[in-house]
Amino acid sequence: MPSMIDDDDSIYHRLFSHPEMVSDLLRNFLEPDLLTELDLSHMRRMNTKFTSRSGQRRRGDVVWEIPTCAGSSVFLILILEFQSDIDEWMVLRLDVYVGLLYQQLVDERKLKPADGLPPVLPIVLYNGEKPRWNAATSLRDLIRLPAGSPLWQYQPEMRYHVIDEGKFPDQDLKGRWSLTAVFFRIQHPVSPASVLDASRDLVVWFDKHPDGPPLKYLFRELLVVALERVKQKDPGPPVPVELEEVVIMLTNYIDKWEKDIEHRVRQEVRQEEAAAILARQLQRRFGPLPQNILDVMKSADLASLEQWSDIIIEAKSIDDIFGSGHHFA
């Protein structure tokens, strides 16, 4: 199944504008040894001035200042990547962003060379489907120099960490008691039933965290998008306000959706079987079939296929079955 969110940019930006969501992402999808140095309970979002080549700020880029246990800060650059095409130059783009961030810090905080520059943690959160993220994560992988060249000592170094949502198996995500993991499961469902499974886990999570992060309304919005997808053109009753009631409505519609899918699959199988039988009958009567006749049968409904099978015994030519518009040649 494709991603359940149509307005990825908006929902992602709002979700990861909450420190609780960013903290959950880092705790569950970052190397544990990196976390030991960070104080995630006191992170602060920065107002950055990054712009794209078009001159417009990208809404999907978020910067957080995270205190370290040693009393300094790490600056998390979180790139929310929604494009279907992988940005092969992502590491170069990040190299530019880090330079812009450092320049902003120097200007706004009046840093001196003796103060030094704070460390950064660049992370790309990739929402796309297939293919999985395969762009270079190190800038030096893109620089064309022979090994051992003395010029390497003057080349820039840049590396980022990528979190490719779609690469995590559903069972893996189920094993993580994480709001972000539930979010990934809703975003990349393997079946309609898996959307329900994840949405029910979402209700349980918020039930066990009644004083948790103020994100419940955003996850309700997330499920409303999924609900509108399965409702299609059925107006139905108005969407409830409470997350729990949205999940109940989603359950009813997905159950109906799955039954419709099962019916459609059975119908397609019957059509394929009827077309195969008709093709064998025609070949025995009239020899090899031209492509235009095969195309007609392939696109025909079950009623037409059965009707043609009924008249084949008395037909003297293919034109008698399909009409003169489909000449046997």
C-alpha positions as CSV (number, residue, x, y, z in Angstrom):
1,M,0.0,0.0,0.0
2,P,1.2,3.6,-0.6
3,S,1.8,6.1,2.0
4,M,-1.5,7.2,3.7
5,I,-0.7,10.9,3.8
6,D,-1.3,13.2,0.9
7,D,-0.1,16.5,2.6
8,D,3.2,15.0,3.9
9,D,4.9,18.4,4.1
10,S,2.4,19.9,6.5
11,I,1.7,17.0,8.8
12,Y,5.4,16.1,9.2
13,H,6.5,19.7,9.8
14,R,3.8,20.1,12.5
15,L,4.6,16.8,14.2
16,F,8.3,17.3,14.3
17,S,7.9,20.8,15.6
18,H,7.1,19.2,18.9
19,P,10.1,18.4,21.1
20,E,8.4,15.2,22.4
21,M,8.1,13.8,18.8
22,V,11.7,14.7,18.0
23,S,12.9,13.2,21.2
24,D,11.0,10.0,20.5
25,L,12.5,9.8,17.0
26,L,16.0,10.1,18.4
27,R,15.5,7.7,21.3
28,N,14.2,4.9,19.0
29,F,16.0,5.4,15.7
30,L,19.5,6.8,16.7
31,E,22.5,4.9,17.9
32,P,22.4,4.5,21.7
33,D,26.0,5.8,22.2
34,L,25.0,9.1,20.7
35,L,22.1,9.5,23.0
36,T,24.3,9.2,26.1
37,E,25.7,12.7,25.5
38,L,22.4,14.5,24.9
39,D,19.8,16.0,27.3
40,L,16.7,15.5,25.2
41,S,14.4,16.9,27.9
42,H,15.6,20.5,27.3
43,M,15.9,20.8,23.6
44,R,14.9,24.1,22.0
45,R,13.8,24.8,18.4
46,M,15.7,27.4,16.5
47,N,14.4,30.0,14.1
48,T,16.7,29.3,11.1
49,K,17.1,31.3,7.9
50,F,17.9,28.5,5.5
51,T,16.7,28.9,1.9
52,S,16.6,26.7,-1.1
53,R,18.2,27.6,-4.5
54,S,14.8,29.2,-5.5
55,G,15.2,31.6,-2.6
56,Q,12.3,30.1,-0.6
57,R,12.7,28.5,2.8
58,R,11.9,24.8,2.8
59,R,9.2,24.0,5.3
60,G,10.6,20.5,5.9
61,D,13.9,21.6,7.4
62,V,13.9,21.9,11.2
63,V,16.8,22.8,13.6
64,W,16.9,22.0,17.3
65,E,19.4,23.0,19.9
66,I,20.0,20.1,22.3
67,P,22.0,20.6,25.5
68,T,24.8,18.1,26.2
69,C,25.6,16.5,29.6
70,A,28.9,18.4,29.4
71,G,27.1,21.8,29.4
72,S,27.5,22.7,25.7
73,S,25.0,22.2,22.8
74,V,24.5,20.0,19.7
75,F,22.5,21.4,16.8
76,L,20.2,18.8,15.2
77,I,19.5,19.6,11.6
78,L,16.4,17.5,10.7
79,I,15.7,17.3,7.0
80,L,12.1,16.0,6.4
81,E,12.3,14.6,2.9
82,F,9.0,13.9,1.1
83,Q,10.2,13.7,-2.5
84,S,9.5,10.5,-4.5
85,D,12.9,10.9,-6.2
86,I,16.0,10.5,-4.0
87,D,18.1,13.7,-3.7
88,E,21.5,12.4,-4.8
89,W,23.1,15.7,-3.7
90,M,21.6,15.6,-0.2
91,V,25.1,15.5,1.5
92,L,26.1,18.6,-0.5
93,R,22.9,20.4,0.4
94,L,23.5,19.6,4.1
95,D,27.1,20.8,3.8
96,V,25.7,24.2,2.7
97,Y,23.1,24.2,5.5
98,V,25.7,23.6,8.1
99,G,27.7,26.5,6.8
100,L,24.6,28.7,6.9
101,L,23.8,27.5,10.4
102,Y,27.3,28.3,11.6
103,Q,27.3,31.7,10.1
104,Q,23.9,32.4,11.8
105,L,25.3,31.3,15.1
106,V,28.4,33.4,14.7
107,D,26.4,36.5,13.8
108,E,23.6,36.1,16.4
109,R,25.6,34.9,19.3
110,K,28.7,37.1,18.6
111,L,31.0,34.1,18.6
112,K,34.7,34.5,18.5
113,P,37.2,32.1,17.1
114,A,38.3,31.3,20.6
115,D,34.7,30.2,21.4
116,G,34.8,27.6,18.7
117,L,31.8,26.1,16.8
118,P,29.3,23.7,18.3
119,P,28.9,20.2,16.9
120,V,26.0,19.4,14.6
121,L,23.9,16.2,14.1
122,P,22.4,16.1,10.5
123,I,19.6,13.6,10.1
124,V,17.5,13.0,7.0
125,L,14.0,11.5,7.6
126,Y,12.9,10.0,4.3
127,N,9.2,9.4,3.7
128,G,9.4,8.0,0.2
129,E,8.4,4.6,-1.0
130,K,10.6,2.5,-3.3
131,P,13.5,2.7,-4.0
132,R,15.0,2.8,-0.6
133,W,17.4,5.6,0.2
134,N,20.7,5.0,-1.6
135,A,22.3,8.4,-1.9
136,A,25.8,9.1,-0.6
137,T,25.8,9.9,3.1
138,S,29.4,11.2,3.0
139,L,30.5,14.2,0.9
140,R,33.9,12.5,0.3
141,D,32.1,9.7,-1.5
142,L,31.2,12.3,-4.2
143,I,34.7,13.9,-4.6
144,R,36.7,12.4,-7.4
145,L,40.3,12.0,-6.3
146,P,42.5,9.0,-6.4
147,A,43.3,7.3,-3.1
148,G,46.4,8.7,-1.5
149,S,46.3,12.0,-3.3
150,P,47.8,14.9,-1.2
151,L,44.7,16.9,-2.2
152,W,42.5,14.9,0.2
153,Q,43.8,16.9,3.2
154,Y,42.1,20.0,1.7
155,Q,38.8,18.4,0.9
156,P,35.7,19.1,3.0
157,E,34.2,16.4,5.2
158,M,30.4,16.0,5.7
159,R,28.3,13.1,6.8
160,Y,24.7,12.6,7.8
161,H,22.5,9.9,9.3
162,V,19.4,8.7,7.4
163,I,16.2,7.3,8.8
164,D,14.4,5.6,5.9
165,E,10.9,5.0,7.3
166,G,9.9,2.4,4.7
167,K,12.8,0.1,5.2
168,F,11.7,-1.0,8.7
169,P,9.6,-4.2,8.7
170,D,6.2,-3.9,10.3
171,Q,7.1,-6.5,12.9
172,D,10.2,-4.5,13.8
173,L,8.2,-1.4,14.3
174,K,5.6,-3.2,16.4
175,G,8.4,-4.2,18.8
176,R,9.2,-0.6,19.5
177,W,6.9,1.0,22.1
178,S,7.4,4.3,20.3
179,L,5.0,7.0,19.0
180,T,7.3,7.5,16.0
181,A,7.2,3.8,15.2
182,V,3.4,3.8,15.3
183,F,3.5,6.9,13.0
184,F,5.8,5.0,10.5
185,R,3.4,2.0,10.5
186,I,0.4,4.3,9.6
187,Q,2.5,6.0,7.0
188,H,3.7,2.8,5.4
189,P,1.0,0.2,5.9
190,V,1.5,-3.3,4.4
191,S,-2.3,-3.8,4.3
192,P,-5.5,-2.2,5.4
193,A,-5.5,-4.3,8.5
194,S,-2.1,-3.0,9.4
195,V,-3.5,0.5,9.4
196,L,-6.1,-0.6,11.9
197,D,-3.5,-2.4,14.0
198,A,-1.3,0.7,14.2
199,S,-4.2,3.0,14.9
200,R,-5.4,0.8,17.8
201,D,-1.9,0.8,19.3
202,L,-2.0,4.6,18.9
203,V,-5.1,4.7,21.1
204,V,-3.4,2.5,23.7
205,W,-0.3,4.7,23.7
206,F,-2.3,7.9,24.4
207,D,-4.4,6.1,27.0
208,K,-1.3,5.1,28.9
209,H,0.2,8.7,28.5
210,P,-2.8,10.9,29.4
211,D,-0.4,13.7,30.4
212,G,1.9,13.1,27.4
213,P,2.8,15.3,24.5
214,P,0.0,17.5,23.0
215,L,0.1,15.5,19.7
216,K,-3.2,13.7,19.9
217,Y,-5.0,16.1,17.6
218,L,-2.3,15.7,15.0
219,F,-2.6,12.0,15.0
220,R,-6.4,12.3,14.8
221,E,-5.8,14.4,11.6
222,L,-3.4,11.7,10.4
223,L,-6.1,9.0,10.7
224,V,-8.8,11.3,9.2
225,V,-6.7,11.4,6.0
226,A,-6.5,7.6,6.1
227,L,-10.3,7.5,6.7
228,E,-11.0,9.8,3.8
229,R,-8.9,7.5,1.6
230,V,-10.9,4.4,2.4
231,K,-14.3,6.2,2.4
232,Q,-13.6,7.4,-1.1
233,K,-16.8,9.0,-2.4
234,D,-19.0,7.7,0.4
235,P,-20.2,10.8,2.3
236,G,-21.3,8.8,5.4
237,P,-21.6,10.4,8.8
238,P,-19.4,13.3,9.9
239,V,-15.9,12.4,11.1
240,P,-15.9,12.3,15.0
241,V,-13.8,14.7,17.1
242,E,-12.2,12.2,19.3
243,L,-9.3,10.0,18.1
244,E,-10.9,6.9,19.6
245,E,-14.1,7.4,17.6
246,V,-12.2,8.0,14.4
247,V,-10.5,4.6,14.9
248,I,-13.9,2.9,15.3
249,M,-15.1,4.6,12.1
250,L,-11.9,3.6,10.4
251,T,-12.4,0.0,11.5
252,N,-15.9,-0.1,9.9
253,Y,-14.8,1.4,6.6
254,I,-11.6,-0.8,6.3
255,D,-13.7,-3.9,7.0
256,K,-16.0,-2.9,4.1
257,W,-13.0,-2.0,2.0
258,E,-11.3,-5.4,2.5
259,K,-14.6,-7.1,1.6
260,D,-14.8,-5.0,-1.6
261,I,-11.2,-6.0,-2.4
262,E,-11.9,-9.7,-1.9
263,H,-15.0,-9.4,-4.1
264,R,-13.1,-7.6,-6.8
265,V,-10.2,-10.2,-6.7
266,R,-12.7,-13.1,-7.0
267,Q,-14.4,-11.3,-9.9
268,E,-11.0,-10.8,-11.6
269,V,-10.1,-14.4,-11.2
270,R,-13.4,-15.5,-12.7
271,Q,-12.8,-13.2,-15.7
272,E,-9.3,-14.5,-16.2
273,E,-10.6,-18.1,-16.1
274,A,-13.5,-17.3,-18.5
275,A,-11.1,-15.6,-20.9
276,A,-8.6,-18.5,-20.8
277,I,-11.5,-21.0,-21.6
278,L,-12.8,-18.8,-24.4
279,A,-9.3,-18.5,-25.9
280,R,-8.8,-22.2,-26.0
281,Q,-12.2,-22.8,-27.6
282,L,-11.5,-20.1,-30.3
283,Q,-8.1,-21.5,-31.0
284,R,-9.5,-25.0,-31.5
285,R,-12.1,-23.7,-33.9
286,F,-10.2,-21.0,-35.8
287,G,-6.5,-21.5,-35.1
288,P,-4.1,-18.9,-33.6
289,L,-5.8,-15.7,-32.4
290,P,-4.7,-12.2,-33.6
291,Q,-3.6,-9.7,-31.0
292,N,-6.7,-7.5,-31.4
293,I,-9.0,-10.4,-30.4
294,L,-6.8,-11.1,-27.4
295,D,-7.0,-7.5,-26.4
296,V,-10.8,-7.5,-26.7
297,M,-11.1,-10.5,-24.4
298,K,-8.6,-9.1,-21.9
299,S,-10.7,-5.9,-21.4
300,A,-14.1,-7.6,-21.5
301,D,-16.3,-8.1,-18.5
302,L,-17.5,-11.5,-17.3
303,A,-20.9,-11.3,-18.9
304,S,-19.5,-10.6,-22.3
305,L,-17.0,-13.5,-22.0
306,E,-19.8,-15.9,-21.0
307,Q,-22.0,-14.7,-23.9
308,W,-19.2,-15.3,-26.4
309,S,-18.6,-18.8,-25.1
310,D,-22.3,-19.6,-25.5
311,I,-22.4,-18.6,-29.2
312,I,-19.1,-20.1,-30.2
313,I,-20.6,-23.5,-31.1
314,E,-22.8,-22.0,-33.9
315,A,-20.3,-19.4,-35.1
316,K,-18.7,-19.9,-38.5
317,S,-16.1,-17.1,-38.0
318,I,-14.7,-14.9,-35.4
319,D,-16.7,-12.0,-36.9
320,D,-19.9,-13.9,-35.9
321,I,-18.7,-13.8,-32.3
322,F,-17.1,-10.4,-31.9
323,G,-18.7,-8.5,-34.8
324,S,-17.3,-7.3,-38.1
325,G,-15.3,-4.6,-36.3
326,H,-12.7,-7.2,-35.2
327,H,-11.6,-8.9,-38.4
328,F,-9.7,-12.2,-38.1
329,A,-6.4,-11.7,-39.9
